[in-house]
Amino acid sequence: KLEGSKCKGQLLIFGATNWDLIGRKEVPKQQAAYRNLGQNLWGPHRYGCLSGVRVRTVVSGSCAAHSLLITTEGKLCSWGRNEKGQLGHGDTKRVEAPRLIESLSHEAIVSAACGRNHTLALTETGSVFAFGENKMGQLGLGNQTDAVPSPAQVCGAGSQAGSACGLESPFPSKGNECQDLALSLFCAKERHNSDGKFIARAQRIEYDCELVPRRVAIFIEKTKDGQILPVPNVVVRDVACGANHTLVLDSQKRVFSWGFGGYGRLGHAEQKDEMVPRLVKLFDFPGRGASQIYAGYTCSFAVSEVGGLFFWGATNTSRESTMYPKAVQDLCGWRIRSLACGKSSIIVAADESTISWGPSPTFGELGYGDHKPKSSTAAQEVRTLDGIFSEQVAMGYSHSLVIARDESETEKEKLKRLPEYNPRTL
């Protein structure tokens, strides 16, 4: 049996909660009824409806305006934007606060992932369920349809260990007992040595999509003189997806990346796209390996085996890019437990603190509080969470989720003092 996270605590939320407006200039016509629902929460809040519910995993994604939580009993709840049925409730109605996915209530969920408009869930027996948008075949169900609003089992993706989704590319991974399995359920964005493009007719490019999970067959490294060599014995331990790129961590603590190379997000000191997983050189030295990987919208992070945080790509695309992994000096000496990226903001749980930063505009996802600066280009401690231990952090496009430890009476008291968020519903 696969095991879920060992975390336990209460869910906190801050940032943008008008789910249909996130990343858009205005709410689409068909969602007009929801136009004024949700607000920007500038500091951490508890959901009133979750009192007494203990959470072990929170999930969102840098492209996502929806979120998931897994309870300590292995139940999966979802809420947020739902135009493509990505919440798995069998409809496309927006949901304001975490709600149990009834059709998965008999399953023990250990891991899950959010793409922009689709979701994957992994059970303890290794089954994968997918729901939401499927126009690129990103659900891995063998077909292309606009929306699948109820969880459907992905065949041929058994005994995986975890999941990561980019814009339109789900990817089972992550977990404790991962085997040598890097299955890709990729649409055209990240493929098997091709980008899948073809010209359908004059002026119209279409994509040849992967409709069922297919194993990633080759991992490569490029030498200084341009030679391409296969890298044997890659046993995948973790996977992370950005908007248009993917990272893999293997059992030898090596990092591979592929996909769109813009802004240096692949870490190869050039902006070329990579069609197959390519070794990121920096982590391929004894004692210099990576222990954790995270993918942002247009950037990447890794924690080295000695605890240093490395960054490459760009969080603010109007500023300079970092073309290869560089140490994040602001976080030198901090022991990083969990990290998450939004569209351009970052949140980190390290030692006894929660740290965040991100350029303007922000919507509260940095959690600095009501009458405080809204954004920061340098890493800052989130003072509104002083004395609260963050077990795990997650981030959507412009909202943040934290699992706050509630073991001791002092911790419970601290959490009780935080404001309760009870969103209006239609």
Phi, psi and omega in degrees: 000141175280148181250147176271186180295151179269000180296154173212134177173192180258150179276133171240148180226144169208158183114198184284131177236009171274083197303328183279346182266342186302127178072014182227159177282325177211163181287132180301153184308315185291348178253013188306327182300332183269005192310318186258014178273144177086156181212172173274122177263113188276348177221172184295137178231154171260147172279124178303321185288352183255014184296130182088352180269125178259136189246141177247339178215137169242145186220135164208204179198155185298343178258356196260144171245024173225163185220162178226152167224147175247126180282169180297341177273359180086017176272144182253126176242151180220156175197164179117206180297146187213027185300332183247016180077020184290355177271346174077019181267007177086004179216186178240029178274133179297145181237127189277330184223157184310129181226136181300135172278101188303317187289350176250011187291342178272356181260150171263110184270133181250337182202158180204167180210149178244128166266193180299311182228023178214164188221145173236144175227138181247131180264168182294339179269002176093007175280145177245131175247142182229147177202158182112208184293142182219025186290340176256010183076017187291349178277348177073026184266001178092003179217175176237115179224162184293309185212140175238096190278355177238147182303130177238138183284135178273118180278146177081013176238033183286162177048034173282179176222071171116184188203154174211141178232140170260205180307302181224036180223100174283158184201103178297133175199223173037142173142192188262328188240045184294141173257190180283074184222106171244097181264137177246134172249068193262141163277192189299343189291321180227110190228190186270085179058028170204159177262004172073005182285141167213155181271112183285313172202177185314132177065007183234113178261133176239172182239140175269112189262152171277121186259344176228157180304135180223133184294138174283116194273333187222140174241138187232163165229150178249128180277168181303326182270017171087004177288144177251120182241139176289146175255113183277171171057043177273113176252110189286133179249330183203155179222144174221139180241133170264197180298315183222027177211163183227143174241147175229139173247132181251178187292343177264016176066024176269153178243135175238149177218152174201169183118213182283131187266001183305144179065013176075016186295345180273342174081022182257017180063018173209163185260017181290144173290149176240129184271340178228160182302124181243136182297130172274111192304321189305326186266009184260041178230148179303132180080355182248011184292172181256149177247339178218148174228147178217139178245129173265188181300309181230025183213175180218151176227151170216145172258127183283164184296340176265003171104358179284145177264131178242145183228145169209156185103215180212135171268321178253105189287353177269358178252183182295148177264156175252113193276346179211163185301125178233144180295138176274103187297323182303333185250020179297129178091350177275141176268111187270126183261322186203145180217148177213151181238139170261208178299313177216004179257158181230142172228142186224135170258119183216135183047234182265007189242164168241133187234142177213160173199162179170147182282163175290149359277144172236168188230022181107354185292347178276342172074020186288341177112170190299309187250039183244168176305143185277333184223167179203133179275343178253151179298132180226145175289141179274098187293334179294345179252016178305132178080000178249126184269116179276113178287317182209148176238152173217158181218137170264195181307314177211040171217156182238147178231139181226137168264114182261128181296137181227045183283309186270165177297320179301315180297317179299319179298311180306314183293324179299330182285344179288148180294151178265137177254116176240090188296144173293146174236167180281000000 
